[in-house]
Amino acid sequence: MTMPTEHLPEAVSLLDTLRMAIYHGELTPGQRLVEAELAARYQTSRGAVREALVLLSNEGLVTRERNRGATVRPVTLEEAIEITEVRAVLEGLCAAKATERITARERRELRSIGKQMADAVKANNIVEYSRTSQLLHTRIREIAQQATVAAILDRLRYQSVRYQFHVALLPGRPAVGLKEHQAIIEAVSSGDPAAAEQVMREHLASVIEALRRLSELGTSVMMLPVSGWK
């Protein structure tokens, strides 16, 4: 489907705002997305909202149905686990490629991100921990210079990122995640592609186990607002 372009610049600007509202639970799974209400809320045009919703549906975050409008698409825990299994393969590849291409400056940058993550864990700032975790994964993909893989991973991340926030809320998980991310940084910096791929896969296998813990806990953790985490 070809999207109209009249409001495209405005829609692209709105896109990230709506995406983050979905991530943070301001727009909740199953919620109807009414163009007029969103236009008023974000002080933009209905045309821009309509086009932004088309882009979000392409990312799998929004469902659009004829005569029923758009809703935030729920992602099941089972789907989130499947996504993470795919990520383990693709991000393992990126970690191996990044090891072959990383520069001294990029090694320092990754270690700086690791320091920020450690500070966030020490301060019990879950939002900052999650941000730096995502930043580390993004930088490794960029260093790997695997554009096709990066595009696939971005779409997968958009669909499951809310679960990633809730994984970080599990008791003790930030400390475990910090240790795993520090191991990834050292492995990518080591010059050993096989080791980097293995460590990345082990980290995402650990994330899958944490997702299964969410399943055991039921909906109580998932009802907590991301915006209130510190």
C-alpha positions as CSV (number, residue, x, y, z in Angstrom):
1,M,0.0,0.0,0.0
2,T,1.3,3.4,-1.0
3,M,1.1,6.0,1.8
4,P,0.1,9.6,1.0
5,T,2.9,12.0,1.4
6,E,1.1,15.3,2.1
7,H,1.7,15.1,5.8
8,L,4.8,12.8,5.8
9,P,7.3,15.2,7.4
10,E,4.9,15.9,10.3
11,A,4.0,12.2,10.5
12,V,7.7,11.1,10.8
13,S,8.2,13.6,13.6
14,L,5.1,12.3,15.4
15,L,6.1,8.7,14.8
16,D,8.7,8.5,17.6
17,T,6.4,10.2,20.0
18,L,3.7,7.7,19.5
19,R,6.2,4.8,19.5
20,M,7.6,5.9,22.9
21,A,4.0,6.4,24.3
22,I,3.4,2.7,23.4
23,Y,6.7,1.6,24.9
24,H,6.0,3.4,28.2
25,G,2.4,2.3,28.5
26,E,0.8,5.7,28.0
27,L,-0.9,4.0,25.1
28,T,-1.8,0.5,26.2
29,P,-2.2,-2.8,24.4
30,G,-5.7,-3.0,22.8
31,Q,-6.4,0.7,23.2
32,R,-8.3,2.4,20.3
33,L,-6.2,5.1,18.7
34,V,-8.7,7.8,17.6
35,E,-7.2,10.3,15.1
36,A,-9.0,13.4,16.5
37,E,-8.0,12.6,20.1
38,L,-4.4,12.0,19.2
39,A,-4.2,15.1,17.0
40,A,-5.5,17.2,20.0
41,R,-3.2,15.5,22.5
42,Y,0.0,16.0,20.4
43,Q,-1.0,19.3,18.8
44,T,-0.8,18.0,15.2
45,S,-3.0,17.4,12.3
46,R,-5.3,14.4,11.8
47,G,-3.6,13.7,8.5
48,A,-0.2,13.4,10.3
49,V,-1.7,11.1,12.8
50,R,-3.2,8.9,10.1
51,E,0.1,8.6,8.3
52,A,2.0,7.9,11.6
53,L,-0.5,5.1,12.4
54,V,0.2,3.6,8.9
55,L,4.0,3.6,9.8
56,L,3.3,2.1,13.2
57,S,1.2,-0.7,11.6
58,N,4.2,-1.4,9.3
59,E,6.3,-1.9,12.4
60,G,3.8,-4.2,14.0
61,L,2.9,-1.9,16.9
62,V,-0.6,-0.9,15.6
63,T,-3.4,-2.9,14.1
64,R,-5.7,-1.1,11.6
65,E,-9.0,-2.5,10.5
66,R,-11.5,-1.2,8.0
67,N,-14.4,0.6,9.7
68,R,-12.9,-0.1,13.1
69,G,-9.9,2.2,13.1
70,A,-6.5,1.6,14.8
71,T,-5.6,-0.1,18.1
72,V,-2.3,-0.8,19.9
73,R,-1.4,-4.3,18.9
74,P,-1.0,-6.6,21.9
75,V,2.2,-8.8,21.8
76,T,1.8,-12.0,23.7
77,L,4.6,-13.3,26.0
78,E,5.0,-16.3,23.7
79,E,5.6,-14.0,20.7
80,A,8.1,-12.0,22.8
81,I,10.0,-15.2,23.5
82,E,10.0,-16.2,19.8
83,I,11.3,-12.7,18.9
84,T,14.1,-13.1,21.4
85,E,15.1,-16.5,20.0
86,V,15.4,-14.9,16.6
87,R,17.3,-12.0,18.1
88,A,19.8,-14.4,19.7
89,V,20.8,-15.6,16.2
90,L,20.9,-12.2,14.5
91,E,22.6,-10.3,17.4
92,G,25.1,-13.1,17.8
93,L,26.1,-12.6,14.2
94,C,26.3,-8.8,14.8
95,A,28.5,-9.4,17.8
96,A,30.9,-11.5,15.8
97,K,31.1,-9.0,13.0
98,A,31.5,-6.1,15.4
99,T,34.5,-7.9,16.9
100,E,36.2,-7.9,13.4
101,R,35.5,-4.3,12.7
102,I,35.7,-2.4,16.1
103,T,38.1,0.4,16.5
104,A,39.9,1.6,19.6
105,R,37.5,4.6,19.9
106,E,34.5,2.3,19.7
107,R,35.9,0.0,22.4
108,R,36.1,3.0,24.6
109,E,32.6,4.0,23.7
110,L,31.2,0.6,24.6
111,R,33.0,0.6,27.9
112,S,31.6,4.1,28.6
113,I,28.1,2.8,28.0
114,G,28.9,-0.1,30.4
115,K,29.9,2.4,33.0
116,Q,26.6,4.3,32.5
117,M,24.7,1.0,32.9
118,A,26.6,0.2,36.1
119,D,25.8,3.6,37.5
120,A,22.1,3.1,36.7
121,V,22.0,-0.3,38.5
122,K,23.8,1.2,41.5
123,A,21.2,4.0,41.6
124,N,18.3,1.5,41.0
125,N,17.3,3.6,38.0
126,I,15.5,0.9,35.9
127,V,14.6,3.3,33.1
128,E,18.2,4.4,32.6
129,Y,19.4,0.8,32.8
130,S,17.0,-0.2,30.1
131,R,18.0,2.8,27.9
132,T,21.7,2.0,28.2
133,S,21.1,-1.7,27.5
134,Q,19.3,-0.9,24.3
135,L,22.0,1.6,23.4
136,L,24.7,-1.0,23.8
137,H,22.9,-3.5,21.5
138,T,22.3,-0.7,19.0
139,R,25.9,0.4,18.9
140,I,27.1,-3.2,18.4
141,R,24.8,-3.6,15.4
142,E,26.1,-0.3,14.0
143,I,29.7,-1.3,14.5
144,A,29.0,-4.6,12.8
145,Q,27.8,-2.7,9.7
146,Q,25.1,-5.2,9.0
147,A,22.3,-3.0,7.6
148,T,19.9,-5.8,6.7
149,V,20.2,-7.4,10.1
150,A,19.8,-4.1,11.8
151,A,16.6,-3.3,9.9
152,I,15.1,-6.7,11.0
153,L,16.2,-6.3,14.6
154,D,14.7,-2.8,14.8
155,R,11.3,-4.1,13.8
156,L,11.6,-7.0,16.3
157,R,12.6,-4.7,19.0
158,Y,9.7,-2.3,18.4
159,Q,7.3,-5.3,18.9
160,S,8.8,-6.6,22.2
161,V,10.4,-3.7,23.9
162,R,7.7,-3.3,26.5
163,Y,8.5,-6.8,27.8
164,Q,12.1,-5.8,28.0
165,F,11.2,-3.1,30.4
166,H,9.3,-5.5,32.6
167,V,12.1,-8.1,32.5
168,A,14.3,-5.3,34.0
169,L,11.8,-4.9,36.8
170,L,12.2,-8.5,38.0
171,P,14.1,-8.7,41.4
172,G,17.8,-9.0,40.8
173,R,17.6,-8.8,37.0
174,P,19.4,-5.5,36.5
175,A,22.5,-6.8,38.4
176,V,22.4,-10.0,36.3
177,G,21.9,-8.1,33.1
178,L,24.8,-5.7,34.0
179,K,27.2,-8.6,34.4
180,E,26.0,-10.1,31.1
181,H,26.4,-6.8,29.2
182,Q,29.8,-6.2,30.6
183,A,30.8,-9.7,29.4
184,I,29.5,-8.8,25.9
185,I,31.6,-5.6,25.9
186,E,34.7,-7.5,26.8
187,A,34.0,-10.2,24.2
188,V,33.3,-7.8,21.4
189,S,36.5,-6.0,22.3
190,S,38.6,-9.2,22.5
191,G,39.1,-9.9,18.8
192,D,37.5,-13.4,19.1
193,P,34.3,-13.4,16.9
194,A,33.3,-16.9,18.1
195,A,33.5,-15.9,21.8
196,A,31.5,-12.7,21.1
197,E,28.7,-14.6,19.3
198,Q,28.5,-17.1,22.1
199,V,28.3,-14.5,24.9
200,M,25.6,-12.6,23.1
201,R,23.6,-15.7,22.6
202,E,24.0,-16.7,26.2
203,H,22.8,-13.2,27.3
204,L,19.6,-13.5,25.2
205,A,19.0,-17.0,26.4
206,S,19.1,-15.5,29.9
207,V,16.5,-12.9,28.7
208,I,14.3,-15.8,27.5
209,E,14.4,-17.4,30.9
210,A,13.5,-14.0,32.5
211,L,10.5,-13.8,30.1
212,R,9.4,-17.2,31.2
213,R,9.5,-15.9,34.8
214,L,7.2,-13.1,33.8
215,S,4.8,-15.8,32.5
216,E,4.9,-17.6,35.9
217,L,4.2,-14.3,37.7
218,G,1.1,-13.6,35.5
219,T,-0.2,-10.1,34.8
220,S,0.8,-8.4,38.1
221,V,4.2,-7.2,36.9
222,M,2.9,-6.3,33.5
223,M,0.4,-3.9,34.9
224,L,3.1,-1.6,36.4
225,P,3.7,1.6,34.5
226,V,7.1,2.0,33.0
227,S,7.1,5.7,33.5
228,G,7.1,5.2,37.3
229,W,10.3,3.2,37.5
230,K,13.3,4.6,39.2
